[in-house]
Amino acid sequence: MNPALLLLLIGVPLLASALSVLITSRTVDRVLLLAAPSFVGIFGVVLLFVHQHEPVLAHSVGGYVPGLAIPFVSDTFTALMLVLTSATAIASCIFLITTGEDQYRFVPALILMMLTGVYGALLTGDLFNFFVFVEVMVLPAYALIAVTGTWRRLGVGRMYVMVNLLTSTILLIGVGFVYGATGTVNIAVLAEMGAPTGQGALAIGVVLFALIIKAGGAPFHGWLVRSYPNTSAGMMSLFSGLHSKVALYAIYRIYTTMYGEPAAWVNVIVIIALASIIIGSLSGIGQNRVRNVLAFQMTSGVGHILLGVVLLTSTALGAGAFYMVHHMITMSGLLLIMGAVEQTYGSGSFKKLTGLAGRERWATILMVLGLFSLIGLPPTSGLWGKVGLITAATGSGDALGWWLVAAIVIGAVISLLTLQRMWRNTFWGPPMQTYRPDSAETGRAPAEPIPNSVRIPARLLVPGTIMIGVSVAIFVYPEPLFEITARAAAGLLDHSAYIEAVTTP
């Protein structure tokens, strides 16, 4: 395959964004909104097959000298993330189209611009251009997070902007430090230099610190769990599958490139990973809205994914990549299912939802499977995700591995209790009632139960069904994904093909 074709993965969604602005047609907007990520997703699948015999593809933009040019690079890990982010975007956009949220002016264009930033961040082999594409990804989110959701979205939108502006500043400072200490921001050239020391190590540490904040790892997760649940479920699904996962992808890419073995300061990442797992699992107990609980589960997922770079073995990186796949699919599915519930019943609050299991059988089945996947129970992808991490941790042969196993098991138990409380307050219990506006003041009995005619429309459950179905399919037949994540891990640890592809004219 001609490596120059990689530019299409950025050019197509960027062109689609421009056309969405210029052509004011709802039909055109919807076609572009689904066509652009579908094109990139299909291209990503093709790349997965190409990388079986050609490990790395690289293109230097404009034909400049390798090492100085802006490189766009794809390997197995990149291709996998292109497929995953595109699948999440497609499912989320189908839901947004179904609910009519895509009709807001410029929403399709903003989403397509955000996808341009996502794909660029995944493909670039240059730290400064990674920063540029991250900003292209984040800037549309400043508007999207305030478009739909609760009224609190306006307040949390300001917080989201402030935190991300500060984090982006830290990231840019870190990239500047890397250039000042090493003379380059090209990832392949940095890999040739070996493990950084002194100022170089400090500079890389600043970059990774900014990325951990953007990923939503504890104790820097407050912005995520406050902002995401207050936008709409479709937007939250889109953000959960794109923003934090791009940051985690970059952590995997940069850390494995710089260090062939755990860094001297790896204990900092250990603490962040363990804190994310426990705090994310535990904090949901105090929440009273379903999507608030799921937001804390996102933080817990960040901790699990970081275990791959903590151990930095082929098995651990493969398990971490597998867990990232599982978490993106499962979280998107759960959020879209709850979005369907909120669209039909007007709320995701524990106080207003009860007895859903007796009314919404299909949504209940999907929710059970999704929650099982978060905990790590069969028949879902979550089982293989946690088994893989536990296997990698026990294979480390030291005390740290058993501490990590303990954290995974304790986190799963706490998540079980947290999600059980959520289940009891929403899907279990007596039938939902319609209350008179003055019933709280007069003490009069509630009105009759909600009519049986009120049901979640089947079309609203289609995106969530697809994502949860993929999770179950991975459980039934995990071998192809195991093989892909193993290849991705091998490519992260062996930089020779990556360096050769980027630096050779």
ZAMARGU-4260 file (C-alpha; in steps of 0.2 Angstrom, whole numbers, plus 5000, padded with zeros to 4 digits):
<rodrens>
0) 5000/5000/5000 | 5006/5018/4996 | 5009/5026/5013 | 5003/5043/5005 | 4986/5036/5006
5) 4987/5039/5025 | 4983/5057/5022 | 4966/5052/5016 | 4961/5047/5034 | 4963/5066/5039
10) 4958/5074/5023 | 4941/5065/5021 | 4934/5070/5038 | 4941/5087/5036 | 4933/5089/5019
15) 4917/5082/5026 | 4917/5095/5040 | 4919/5109/5027 | 4905/5102/5016 | 4893/5101/5031
20) 4896/5120/5034 | 4894/5125/5016 | 4879/5114/5011 | 4864/5117/5023 | 4855/5100/5021
25) 4850/5089/5034 | 4852/5074/5023 | 4869/5079/5017 | 4874/5082/5035 | 4868/5064/5040
30) 4877/5056/5025 | 4893/5065/5029 | 4892/5061/5048 | 4891/5042/5045 | 4901/5041/5029
35) 4917/5049/5035 | 4920/5038/5050 | 4914/5023/5040 | 4928/5026/5027 | 4941/5028/5040
40) 4935/5012/5049 | 4935/5002/5033 | 4953/5009/5029 | 4958/5004/5047 | 4952/4986/5044
45) 4962/4986/5028 | 4977/4992/5037 | 4976/4978/5050 | 4978/4965/5036 | 4992/4975/5027
50) 5002/4976/5044 | 5002/4957/5044 | 5016/4958/5031 | 5021/4976/5032 | 5023/4981/5050
55) 5024/5000/5048 | 5018/5012/5035 | 5026/5030/5035 | 5024/5045/5024 | 5034/5061/5026
60) 5022/5075/5021 | 5028/5086/5007 | 5043/5075/5003 | 5054/5084/5016 | 5069/5075/5023
65) 5064/5061/5035 | 5067/5066/5053 | 5063/5084/5049 | 5047/5081/5039 | 5030/5079/5048
70) 5028/5060/5048 | 5011/5051/5047 | 5014/5033/5053 | 5003/5018/5055 | 5006/5001/5063
75) 4995/4988/5070 | 4991/4998/5086 | 4987/5013/5076 | 4975/5003/5064 | 4966/4995/5079
80) 4963/5012/5086 | 4957/5019/5070 | 4944/5005/5069 | 4939/5007/5087 | 4937/5026/5087
85) 4927/5025/5070 | 4915/5011/5077 | 4912/5021/5093 | 4909/5037/5082 | 4897/5028/5070
90) 4887/5021/5085 | 4886/5037/5094 | 4881/5047/5078 | 4867/5035/5074 | 4860/5038/5091
95) 4862/5057/5089 | 4853/5056/5072 | 4839/5045/5080 | 4836/5058/5094 | 4838/5073/5082
100) 4852/5080/5091 | 4862/5081/5074 | 4849/5095/5069 | 4857/5108/5079 | 4867/5120/5068
105) 4885/5115/5065 | 4884/5099/5076 | 4889/5088/5062 | 4903/5099/5056 | 4910/5100/5074
110) 4909/5081/5076 | 4918/5079/5059 | 4931/5092/5064 | 4934/5083/5081 | 4936/5066/5071
115) 4949/5074/5060 | 4959/5079/5076 | 4957/5061/5083 | 4963/5053/5067 | 4978/5065/5066
120) 4983/5062/5084 | 4983/5043/5081 | 4993/5044/5065 | 5006/5058/5068 | 5024/5053/5072
125) 5028/5070/5079 | 5025/5076/5097 | 5022/5094/5091 | 5009/5089/5078 | 5001/5077/5091
130) 4998/5093/5101 | 4991/5102/5086 | 4979/5088/5082 | 4974/5086/5100 | 4969/5104/5100
135) 4959/5101/5084 | 4950/5087/5093 | 4947/5097/5109 | 4941/5114/5102 | 4925/5107/5094
140) 4921/5099/5110 | 4920/5115/5119 | 4905/5119/5109 | 4898/5101/5108 | 4898/5099/5127
145) 4886/5113/5129 | 4874/5109/5115 | 4863/5096/5123 | 4861/5089/5141 | 4856/5096/5157
150) 4856/5115/5161 | 4872/5111/5172 | 4881/5108/5155 | 4884/5127/5154 | 4893/5128/5170
155) 4903/5112/5168 | 4907/5118/5150 | 4917/5132/5157 | 4926/5120/5169 | 4929/5108/5154
160) 4937/5123/5144 | 4948/5129/5159 | 4955/5112/5163 | 4958/5107/5145 | 4966/5124/5141
165) 4978/5122/5156 | 4982/5104/5152 | 4985/5109/5134 | 4997/5122/5140 | 5006/5109/5150
170) 5007/5098/5136 | 5014/5111/5124 | 5027/5116/5138 | 5032/5098/5139 | 5034/5096/5120
175) 5045/5112/5120 | 5055/5104/5134 | 5058/5088/5124 | 5064/5098/5109 | 5075/5109/5120
180) 5083/5094/5129 | 5084/5082/5114 | 5084/5093/5098 | 5069/5084/5090 | 5051/5080/5093
185) 5051/5066/5080 | 5046/5050/5089 | 5056/5038/5079 | 5072/5049/5081 | 5068/5050/5100
190) 5067/5031/5100 | 5084/5030/5092 | 5092/5040/5106 | 5087/5027/5119 | 5080/5030/5136
195) 5080/5048/5141 | 5090/5055/5156 | 5091/5071/5165 | 5082/5085/5156 | 5075/5073/5143
200) 5067/5062/5156 | 5059/5077/5165 | 5052/5083/5148 | 5045/5067/5144 | 5037/5066/5162
205) 5029/5083/5159 | 5021/5077/5143 | 5015/5061/5151 | 5008/5071/5166 | 4997/5081/5154
210) 4991/5066/5145 | 4986/5057/5161 | 4975/5072/5165 | 4967/5072/5148 | 4964/5053/5150
215) 4955/5056/5167 | 4966/5046/5178 | 4964/5049/5197 | 4967/5060/5206 | 4965/5071/5191
220) 4948/5064/5186 | 4936/5077/5193 | 4934/5087/5177 | 4928/5071/5168 | 4916/5064/5180
225) 4908/5082/5182 | 4907/5087/5164 | 4903/5071/5154 | 4887/5066/5163 | 4879/5083/5160
230) 4880/5083/5142 | 4868/5071/5132 | 4871/5052/5132 | 4876/5052/5113 | 4889/5066/5116
235) 4895/5057/5132 | 4897/5041/5122 | 4907/5050/5108 | 4919/5059/5121 | 4922/5043/5131
240) 4927/5033/5116 | 4938/5047/5108 | 4946/5060/5120 | 4952/5049/5135 | 4957/5035/5123
245) 4968/5046/5112 | 4977/5051/5127 | 4979/5033/5133 | 4985/5028/5116 | 4998/5042/5116
250) 5004/5036/5134 | 5007/5019/5127 | 5016/5026/5111 | 5027/5038/5120 | 5031/5028/5135
255) 5036/5012/5126 | 5046/5022/5113 | 5056/5031/5126 | 5058/5016/5138 | 5062/4998/5134
260) 5059/4993/5152 | 5050/5001/5167 | 5057/5019/5171 | 5065/5023/5187 | 5049/5033/5191
265) 5037/5020/5186 | 5030/5020/5204 | 5021/5036/5200 | 5011/5028/5186 | 5008/5013/5198
270) 5000/5024/5211 | 4990/5033/5198 | 4984/5017/5190 | 4979/5009/5207 | 4971/5025/5213
275) 4961/5026/5197 | 4955/5008/5199 | 4949/5010/5217 | 4943/5028/5217 | 4934/5025/5201
280) 4925/5009/5207 | 4921/5016/5225 | 4915/5034/5221 | 4901/5028/5211 | 4892/5022/5227
285) 4888/5040/5231 | 4880/5045/5214 | 4862/5046/5211 | 4862/5046/5192 | 4866/5031/5181
290) 4878/5041/5169 | 4887/5048/5184 | 4890/5031/5190 | 4897/5026/5173 | 4908/5041/5172
295) 4917/5035/5188 | 4918/5018/5179 | 4927/5027/5165 | 4941/5032/5178 | 4942/5014/5184
300) 4945/5009/5166 | 4959/5021/5164 | 4968/5013/5179 | 4966/4996/5171 | 4973/5001/5154
305) 4988/5010/5163 | 4993/4993/5170 | 5000/4989/5153 | 5013/5002/5154 | 5016/4999/5172
310) 5022/4981/5169 | 5029/4985/5151 | 5030/4967/5145 | 5023/4961/5128 | 5009/4951/5138
315) 5005/4966/5148 | 5004/4978/5134 | 4993/4966/5124 | 4982/4964/5139 | 4981/4983/5141
320) 4976/4985/5123 | 4963/4972/5124 | 4956/4980/5139 | 4955/4997/5130 | 4945/4988/5116
325) 4933/4980/5128 | 4931/4996/5138 | 4928/5007/5123 | 4915/4995/5116 | 4906/4992/5133
330) 4905/5010/5139 | 4898/5016/5123 | 4885/5002/5123 | 4880/5006/5141 | 4879/5025/5138
335) 4869/5023/5122 | 4856/5011/5131 | 4854/5024/5146 | 4852/5037/5133 | 4837/5027/5126
340) 4830/5026/5143 | 4832/5045/5146 | 4825/5049/5130 | 4809/5039/5134 | 4807/5042/5152
345) 4815/5059/5154 | 4828/5056/5167 | 4842/5045/5172 | 4840/5049/5191 | 4838/5035/5204
350) 4823/5045/5211 | 4813/5045/5195 | 4817/5028/5188 | 4811/5011/5195 | 4805/4995/5189
355) 4812/4996/5171 | 4816/4977/5171 | 4797/4974/5171 | 4794/4986/5157 | 4809/4986/5146
360) 4815/4968/5144 | 4827/4970/5129 | 4835/4986/5137 | 4836/4976/5153 | 4846/4961/5145
365) 4858/4973/5136 | 4861/4983/5153 | 4864/4966/5162 | 4877/4961/5149 | 4885/4978/5149
370) 4887/4979/5168 | 4893/4961/5168 | 4907/4967/5155 | 4912/4981/5167 | 4914/4969/5181
375) 4923/4956/5171 | 4910/4942/5170 | 4905/4930/5156 | 4898/4930/5143 | 4906/4947/5139
380) 4923/4954/5133 | 4926/4960/5151 | 4931/4943/5157 | 4945/4941/5145 | 4951/4959/5148
385) 4953/4956/5166 | 4960/4938/5164 | 4973/4945/5153 | 4978/4959/5165 | 4979/4946/5180
390) 4989/4934/5169 | 5001/4948/5165 | 5003/4954/5183 | 5006/4936/5190 | 5019/4933/5176
395) 5029/4948/5182 | 5036/4937/5196 | 5038/4951/5209 | 5027/4958/5223 | 5021/4972/5212
400) 5012/4960/5201 | 5002/4953/5216 | 4998/4971/5222 | 4991/4974/5205 | 4980/4958/5205
405) 4973/4963/5222 | 4968/4980/5215 | 4960/4972/5200 | 4950/4960/5211 | 4945/4973/5224
410) 4940/4985/5211 | 4929/4972/5203 | 4921/4968/5219 | 4918/4986/5223 | 4911/4989/5206
415) 4899/4975/5208 | 4892/4983/5224 | 4891/5000/5216 | 4882/4994/5200 | 4871/4983/5211
420) 4865/4998/5220 | 4862/5007/5203 | 4853/4992/5197 | 4842/4991/5212 | 4837/5009/5211
425) 4833/5009/5192 | 4829/4992/5184 | 4822/4984/5200 | 4808/4989/5211 | 4790/4993/5209
430) 4782/5000/5193 | 4785/5018/5189 | 4772/5031/5193 | 4767/5047/5186 | 4766/5060/5200
435) 4754/5075/5201 | 4764/5092/5202 | 4757/5095/5219 | 4758/5078/5227 | 4774/5082/5237
440) 4765/5097/5245 | 4748/5089/5248 | 4754/5072/5252 | 4741/5065/5240 | 4744/5048/5233
445) 4753/5047/5216 | 4743/5045/5200 | 4741/5029/5190 | 4756/5020/5184 | 4764/5025/5167
450) 4754/5018/5153 | 4760/5002/5145 | 4761/5011/5128 | 4776/5021/5134 | 4790/5010/5129
455) 4808/5013/5122 | 4807/5014/5103 | 4817/5000/5095 | 4827/5012/5084 | 4834/5020/5100
460) 4841/5003/5106 | 4850/4999/5089 | 4867/5007/5093 | 4868/5000/5110 | 4863/4983/5104
465) 4877/4983/5091 | 4890/4988/5104 | 4885/4976/5117 | 4883/4962/5104 | 4901/4966/5099
470) 4906/4963/5117 | 4898/4946/5118 | 4905/4942/5101 | 4923/4945/5108 | 4919/4934/5122
475) 4913/4920/5111 | 4928/4922/5098 | 4942/4932/5106 | 4956/4924/5096 | 4957/4937/5082
480) 4958/4951/5094 | 4971/4942/5105 | 4981/4940/5089 | 4979/4959/5084 | 4983/4965/5102
485) 4998/4954/5103 | 5005/4961/5086 | 5002/4978/5093 | 5012/4975/5109 | 5026/4967/5099
490) 5027/4983/5088 | 5027/4994/5103 | 5042/4985/5111 | 5052/4982/5095 | 5055/5000/5087
495) 5066/4994/5073 | 5053/4993/5060 | 5045/5010/5066 | 5062/5019/5066 | 5066/5012/5049
500) 5050/5016/5041 | 5050/5034/5047 | 5069/5039/5045 | 5072/5030/5028 | 5070/5041/5013
</rodrens>
